[in-house]
Amino acid sequence: MPQVRRQAAVIAYRIRKERVEVALVTRSSGKGWIVPKGSIDEGERPRDAAIREAEEEAGLRGVVARKPVGRYRHGTGGWKYRVDVYLMRVTKVRERWREDKLRRRRWMEIDEAAARLRSELRPYLSGLEQAALVDQ
């Protein structure tokens, strides 16, 4: 039985003209849209990994919830992963970031973002608009 690796993902959002937008980035291959996500380093807390991934992969900083909004599992390449998902209200958008030559970043309305993401993430987007507008 393969070992389960832990990852953290962040659903980064902002409010523009009373509409919630979600930031997605391209996969490192340049094809397909994802939320920033990556492995949790040894001794690192999942929330801290989510914050790091948002900055490295998308050039975003913000306010991250203390607890994950949820978790999902997936497998790829013979590995199994458990992913903690965090919400982040974006407060700073960098024009240049660590992976800006590797990835594109795009802001999308919730419905468009949900249509582009893996099915496991869609439930976390469904209540985002209500939660984000309360959070302002």
N, C-alpha and C positions, 0 to 999 in steps of 0.2 A: 504494500500500500504506500503510495507516494506521500511524502511529507507535505503538509499544508503550509504554504508561504503566506505571509501577511503583507498586505498592501494598504495604502490609504489613498483615497480620492477626494477631490474637492469640487463641489458644484459652486462655481463663482458667479455671483449675480450683482447687478446694479439696477437702479431705478432711474429711468429716463422718461421724461414727459408722462409721468404716472403709469408707465409700463415697465414691467420687469423684463430684463434681458439677461441671458445666460452666456458666459464666455466659453467657447469651445476652441480646442486647438486641433491641428491635424496630427495624425499619427506621425511617428518619426519617419515613416516611409513617404509621408506627404499625401497618402490616400486615406480618406475617411476622417471623420470628426470624432473626438473623444473629450472627456473631461481630464484635467491634469490628474495623473495617478502614478504611483510608483511604490517600490518596496520600502518597507520600514527598516531602517538601519538598526543594527545591534544596539540595544540600550535606548533607542529613540522611542518617544511616545507617538502613537498613531496620529494624534492631532498635530504634533510638530512636523511629522512627515507630510501631512496634507498641506500645511503652510509652506514647507520647502518646495513641494512639487508645484504648487500654484506659482511660486516665484520663478523656479527654474524653467518650467515648461511653458508658462503663459505670461510671465512678467507682471504678475498681479500680487498685490498685498491687500489685506483687509481684516475685517473682524470675523474670526472663525468661532463657530459654536463650540462650547466646551465638550459636548458629547456628540457622538456621531448621530446623524439623522437615521442611519440604518446600516445594514451590511448585506453583502451578497457574496456568493461563491461562483467561481468559474474555473475552467481548466483550459490550458493551452500548452502545446508542445510537451505533453506528458507531465506537466506540473499542475498542481491544484493550488488555488489562491482563495484567501478570504480577504475581502476588501471592506474596510470601514469607510463610510461615506460621510463627509462633513459639508456643511453649508458655509459659505463665506460671502459676506457683504463687502464688495470691493470698495476700497477707499483710495487706492493708488494704482494707476495703470502706467507701466513703464513703456517707453518707445523702443528701447533696446533691452534685451534680457539674455540670459545664458544660452537658451536654445532658439533664439530668433532666426538663426540661419537654417535651422532644421525644421521649424514648425511655423505655421501661420496661426494667428489668433483671429477669431471672428465673434462678434456679439450677435446673438439671435434671440428672437422672441421664444417664449417657452415652448409653444407648439412645434416650431421648426427645430429647436434643439432636441426635443423629445423624439421627433421622427428620425433624427440622425444618430441617436445613441442606442447602445445595446439595451435590450428589453429590461434587464435587471435594474437599470437606473431610472426608467420612466416613472415608477411610482413616487420617487423622491421629487420629481419635477411637478407632479400633479398638484400638490399643495403649496408649491413654492410661491405663487403669486400672492395668495392670501397671507402667508407667513411673512413675506418680504414687505408687504404694505403695512402690516402691523408693526414691523421692526423699524420702520423709518424714524 
